[in-house]
Amino acid sequence: MLLQYWPNNTNVRFMSFRLPALLFSAILIAASFALIFTKGMNFGIDFAGGSVIEIEQPEGVQEEDVREVMGGLGLGEVGVNAARGTGVEAIEVIVIRFATQPAEPGMDQDTAQQQANDRVRAALAEAFPGLNVRSSAAVGPKVSGELLRSGLMALAVALALMMAYISVRFQWKYALGAVAALFHDVIITMGMFSLTQFEFNLSTIAALLTIVGYSMNDTVIVFDRVREEARKYKKMEPDKVIDLAVNQTLSRTLLTSGTTLLALFSIYLFGGTVLSGMSFALIFGVIIGTYSSVFVASSVLLLLGLDQGEKQRREVEGFQGV
């Protein structure tokens, strides 16, 4: 019933705000680069290397007790955090993290990390008899470096393939606008991760790839309508053609983004610490992707010049914008 109150014909002049929007986006991109290269990313075990062990919290045992056991193992800085599992029968868990350990002469780094992981599990079992280890993972620096390179390569290949698709499906001008929007979304999302210091891991890369697909889907729908209206209304100014197309797809864009955000907020609030980073990336990415589809991609297309062909020119009656 509430959908009936959505305006049928909106006449918002989006392109009249294109220069302030592009300036705002440029500032965000510059700030994101500055954060990434100065503050850095909080890389998880996947990319930084190290170990993570998750244990069920024994009755009467606190985080301080686990820290005391870990402190005597000479592993350097160790993170010990309590968390609560998910599900109907959720249990309290303690998550232990420690960095990559130096290898002894004649031993490779991955073996040294696995041995440190085994030593921690043995010390915990001795200190807390009957301890249940829920999960244990050790990632050496060589493996983590390969994972980081593979993740960044996946992003680069996705952007290249998207650009190729748009060039074939539309024109090269549309492709540049779409890729500019995707680059905008990925860089600003990474900058937000640097600012908030959420853990950046393989799940985050998966979220970024999802954002690329979601934003591209939004952009293609807008561009398809722009091309259709450009062929129909030859005499209309290019900025008005884009405004008309964006207004015609606005309800679909906002309703799709809104329903997606409802699900993502539920995951973020009730999904536990394991899903918090990925859901945060998706929430921020959907918001910034919706913005870029309307302002960044369309504005870049307008700056490059909208091709309206050579058919007979005609105006759309009643569309003047507000």
C-alpha positions as CSV (number, residue, x, y, z in Angstrom):
1,M,0.0,0.0,0.0
2,L,2.8,2.4,0.8
3,L,4.2,2.1,-2.7
4,Q,1.1,3.9,-4.0
5,Y,2.3,7.1,-2.3
6,W,5.5,7.1,-4.4
7,P,5.3,9.9,-7.1
8,N,4.6,8.5,-10.6
9,N,6.5,11.3,-12.4
10,T,9.4,12.9,-10.7
11,N,11.2,15.8,-12.5
12,V,14.4,16.3,-10.5
13,R,17.2,18.0,-12.4
14,F,20.0,15.7,-11.2
15,M,22.5,16.9,-13.8
16,S,22.3,20.5,-12.5
17,F,24.2,19.1,-9.5
18,R,26.8,17.2,-11.5
19,L,29.7,19.5,-10.9
20,P,29.2,19.7,-7.1
21,A,28.7,15.9,-7.1
22,L,31.9,15.3,-9.0
23,L,33.8,17.6,-6.8
24,F,32.5,15.8,-3.7
25,S,33.4,12.5,-5.2
26,A,36.9,13.7,-6.1
27,I,37.4,14.8,-2.5
28,L,36.2,11.5,-1.2
29,I,38.6,9.6,-3.6
30,A,41.6,11.8,-2.6
31,A,40.8,11.3,1.1
32,S,40.5,7.5,0.6
33,F,43.9,7.3,-1.1
34,A,45.4,9.4,1.7
35,L,43.9,7.1,4.4
36,I,45.0,3.9,2.6
37,F,48.6,5.1,2.1
38,T,49.0,6.7,5.6
39,K,46.7,4.9,8.0
40,G,46.7,1.7,6.1
41,M,44.3,-1.2,6.1
42,N,43.6,-3.5,9.0
43,F,44.5,-6.7,7.1
44,G,43.1,-9.9,8.6
45,I,44.9,-13.2,8.9
46,D,44.1,-14.0,5.2
47,F,46.3,-11.1,4.0
48,A,48.7,-10.3,6.9
49,G,49.5,-13.9,7.9
50,G,49.3,-15.3,11.4
51,S,47.0,-17.5,13.3
52,V,43.5,-17.4,14.6
53,I,42.1,-19.9,17.1
54,E,38.5,-19.9,18.3
55,I,37.6,-21.8,21.6
56,E,34.5,-22.3,23.6
57,Q,34.7,-20.2,26.7
58,P,35.1,-22.6,29.6
59,E,32.9,-22.0,32.6
60,G,34.6,-19.6,35.0
61,V,37.4,-18.6,32.6
62,Q,37.7,-15.0,31.5
63,E,39.7,-13.3,28.8
64,E,42.4,-12.3,31.3
65,D,43.0,-16.0,32.1
66,V,43.6,-16.8,28.4
67,R,45.8,-13.7,28.0
68,E,47.9,-14.9,30.9
69,V,48.5,-18.3,29.3
70,M,49.3,-16.7,25.9
71,G,51.7,-14.2,27.5
72,G,54.1,-17.0,28.6
73,L,54.5,-18.4,25.0
74,G,56.6,-15.6,23.6
75,L,54.5,-14.9,20.6
76,G,54.7,-11.2,20.7
77,E,51.4,-9.2,20.5
78,V,48.4,-11.4,21.0
79,G,44.8,-10.4,20.6
80,V,42.2,-12.1,22.9
81,N,38.5,-11.2,22.4
82,A,35.3,-12.6,23.7
83,A,32.4,-13.0,21.3
84,R,29.1,-14.7,21.1
85,G,28.2,-17.3,18.5
86,T,25.1,-17.1,16.3
87,G,22.0,-19.2,16.2
88,V,19.4,-20.3,18.6
89,E,21.9,-22.2,20.8
90,A,24.6,-19.6,20.6
91,I,27.6,-20.0,22.9
92,E,30.3,-17.7,24.3
93,V,33.6,-18.1,22.5
94,I,37.1,-16.6,22.8
95,V,39.0,-15.6,19.7
96,I,42.8,-15.6,19.9
97,R,44.9,-14.0,17.2
98,F,48.7,-13.6,16.9
99,A,51.0,-12.5,14.1
100,T,53.4,-14.3,11.9
101,Q,56.2,-16.0,13.9
102,P,59.9,-15.9,12.8
103,A,61.2,-19.2,11.4
104,E,64.2,-21.0,12.7
105,P,67.2,-21.7,10.4
106,G,66.4,-24.4,7.9
107,M,62.6,-24.1,8.4
108,D,60.1,-22.4,6.0
109,Q,57.8,-19.7,7.3
110,D,54.6,-21.7,6.9
111,T,55.9,-24.6,8.9
112,A,57.0,-22.2,11.7
113,Q,53.6,-20.7,11.8
114,Q,51.9,-24.1,12.0
115,Q,54.2,-25.1,14.9
116,A,53.4,-22.0,16.8
117,N,49.7,-22.7,16.2
118,D,50.1,-26.2,17.6
119,R,52.0,-24.9,20.6
120,V,49.2,-22.5,21.5
121,R,46.6,-25.3,21.3
122,A,48.7,-27.5,23.5
123,A,49.2,-24.8,26.1
124,L,45.5,-24.0,26.2
125,A,44.6,-27.7,26.6
126,E,47.0,-28.0,29.5
127,A,45.7,-24.9,31.2
128,F,42.0,-25.6,30.7
129,P,41.3,-29.4,30.6
130,G,38.4,-30.4,28.4
131,L,38.8,-27.3,26.3
132,N,36.8,-27.4,23.0
133,V,38.7,-25.8,20.1
134,R,36.0,-24.7,17.6
135,S,38.4,-23.7,14.8
136,S,42.1,-23.2,14.2
137,A,43.9,-21.7,11.2
138,A,47.4,-20.7,10.4
139,V,48.4,-18.6,7.3
140,G,52.0,-17.9,6.5
141,P,53.2,-14.7,4.9
142,K,53.8,-16.4,1.5
143,V,50.3,-17.7,1.3
144,S,48.8,-14.4,2.6
145,G,50.7,-12.4,0.0
146,E,49.4,-14.7,-2.7
147,L,45.9,-14.3,-1.5
148,L,46.2,-10.5,-1.4
149,R,47.6,-10.4,-5.0
150,S,44.8,-12.8,-6.1
151,G,42.1,-10.7,-4.5
152,L,43.4,-7.4,-6.1
153,M,43.7,-9.2,-9.4
154,A,40.1,-10.4,-9.2
155,L,39.0,-6.8,-8.7
156,A,41.1,-5.6,-11.6
157,V,39.8,-8.3,-14.0
158,A,36.2,-7.6,-12.9
159,L,36.6,-3.9,-13.8
160,A,38.3,-4.7,-17.2
161,L,35.5,-7.2,-18.1
162,M,32.8,-4.8,-17.1
163,M,34.4,-2.1,-19.3
164,A,34.6,-4.5,-22.2
165,Y,30.9,-5.5,-21.8
166,I,29.7,-1.9,-21.7
167,S,31.8,-1.0,-24.7
168,V,30.1,-3.8,-26.7
169,R,26.7,-3.4,-25.2
170,F,26.6,0.4,-25.5
171,Q,29.6,2.7,-26.6
172,W,33.0,3.5,-25.2
173,K,31.7,6.7,-23.6
174,Y,29.2,4.6,-21.6
175,A,32.0,2.2,-20.7
176,L,34.2,5.0,-19.3
177,G,31.3,6.4,-17.3
178,A,30.5,2.9,-15.8
179,V,34.1,2.1,-14.9
180,A,34.6,5.5,-13.4
181,A,31.6,4.8,-11.1
182,L,32.9,1.3,-10.2
183,F,36.4,2.7,-9.5
184,H,34.8,5.4,-7.4
185,D,32.8,2.8,-5.4
186,V,35.7,0.4,-4.7
187,I,38.2,3.1,-3.7
188,I,35.8,5.0,-1.4
189,T,34.7,1.7,0.3
190,M,38.4,0.8,0.9
191,G,39.0,4.2,2.3
192,M,36.1,3.7,4.7
193,F,37.6,0.4,5.8
194,S,40.9,2.3,6.4
195,L,39.1,4.9,8.4
196,T,37.1,2.5,10.6
197,Q,39.8,-0.1,10.7
198,F,37.3,-2.9,10.1
199,E,39.2,-6.1,9.3
200,F,40.0,-6.4,5.6
201,N,40.1,-10.0,4.5
202,L,38.9,-12.4,1.8
203,S,35.2,-11.8,2.8
204,T,35.8,-8.1,2.2
205,I,37.1,-8.8,-1.3
206,A,34.0,-10.9,-2.0
207,A,31.9,-8.0,-0.8
208,L,33.8,-5.6,-3.1
209,L,33.2,-7.8,-6.0
210,T,29.5,-8.0,-5.1
211,I,29.4,-4.2,-4.9
212,V,31.0,-4.0,-8.4
213,G,28.2,-6.3,-9.7
214,Y,25.4,-4.4,-7.9
215,S,26.6,-1.0,-9.0
216,M,27.1,-2.1,-12.6
217,N,23.6,-3.5,-12.7
218,D,22.2,-0.2,-11.5
219,T,24.3,1.7,-14.0
220,V,23.3,-0.5,-17.0
221,I,19.6,0.1,-16.2
222,V,20.1,3.8,-16.2
223,F,22.3,3.8,-19.3
224,D,19.8,1.6,-21.2
225,R,17.1,4.2,-20.5
226,V,19.4,7.0,-21.4
227,R,20.2,5.4,-24.8
228,E,16.5,4.8,-25.4
229,E,15.5,8.4,-24.6
230,A,18.4,9.9,-26.6
231,R,17.2,8.1,-29.7
232,K,13.6,9.4,-29.2
233,Y,14.2,13.0,-28.2
234,K,16.8,14.5,-30.5
235,K,16.1,18.1,-29.9
236,M,16.2,17.9,-26.1
237,E,19.4,19.0,-24.4
238,P,21.6,16.1,-23.4
239,D,21.5,16.9,-19.7
240,K,17.7,16.9,-19.8
241,V,17.7,13.5,-21.6
242,I,19.8,12.0,-18.8
243,D,17.6,13.7,-16.2
244,L,14.5,12.1,-17.9
245,A,16.1,8.7,-17.9
246,V,17.3,8.9,-14.3
247,N,13.8,10.0,-13.1
248,Q,12.1,7.2,-15.0
249,T,14.4,4.6,-13.2
250,L,14.5,6.4,-9.9
251,S,11.7,4.4,-8.2
252,R,13.3,1.1,-9.2
253,T,16.7,2.2,-8.0
254,L,15.6,3.4,-4.6
255,L,13.2,0.6,-3.9
256,T,15.8,-2.0,-4.9
257,S,18.5,-0.4,-2.8
258,G,16.1,0.1,0.2
259,T,15.0,-3.6,0.3
260,T,18.6,-4.7,-0.1
261,L,19.7,-2.5,2.8
262,L,17.0,-3.9,5.0
263,A,18.5,-7.4,4.6
264,L,22.0,-6.2,5.0
265,F,21.3,-4.2,8.2
266,S,19.7,-7.4,9.7
267,I,22.9,-9.3,8.9
268,Y,25.1,-6.6,10.4
269,L,23.1,-6.3,13.6
270,F,22.4,-10.0,14.2
271,G,25.0,-11.9,12.2
272,G,27.8,-11.7,14.7
273,T,31.4,-10.6,14.4
274,V,32.2,-13.0,11.6
275,L,29.8,-11.3,9.2
276,S,30.1,-7.7,10.5
277,G,33.0,-6.7,8.2
278,M,31.4,-8.1,5.0
279,S,27.9,-6.8,5.8
280,F,29.4,-3.3,6.6
281,A,31.2,-3.3,3.2
282,L,28.0,-4.3,1.4
283,I,25.9,-1.6,3.3
284,F,28.3,1.2,2.5
285,G,28.8,-0.1,-1.0
286,V,25.1,-0.2,-1.9
287,I,24.7,3.3,-0.6
288,I,27.7,4.7,-2.5
289,G,26.9,2.6,-5.6
290,T,23.4,4.0,-5.8
291,Y,24.8,7.5,-5.5
292,S,27.5,6.8,-8.2
293,S,24.9,5.3,-10.7
294,V,22.9,8.6,-10.6
295,F,25.6,11.2,-10.3
296,V,29.1,9.8,-11.3
297,A,28.4,7.5,-14.2
298,S,25.8,9.8,-15.8
299,S,27.9,12.9,-15.2
300,V,30.9,11.4,-16.8
301,L,28.8,10.3,-19.8
302,L,27.5,13.9,-20.1
303,L,31.0,15.4,-20.0
304,L,32.2,13.0,-22.7
305,G,29.2,13.9,-24.9
306,L,25.9,12.1,-25.3
307,D,25.4,10.7,-28.9
308,Q,21.8,11.3,-29.9
309,G,22.1,10.2,-33.5
310,E,20.6,11.9,-36.5
311,K,17.0,11.0,-36.4
312,Q,14.2,13.5,-36.5
313,R,14.3,15.8,-33.4
314,R,11.3,16.1,-31.0
315,E,10.8,17.3,-27.4
316,V,9.1,15.4,-24.6
317,E,6.1,17.4,-23.6
318,G,5.9,18.6,-20.1
319,F,9.4,17.7,-18.9
320,Q,11.2,20.9,-17.8
321,G,12.7,19.7,-14.5
322,V,12.6,21.4,-11.1
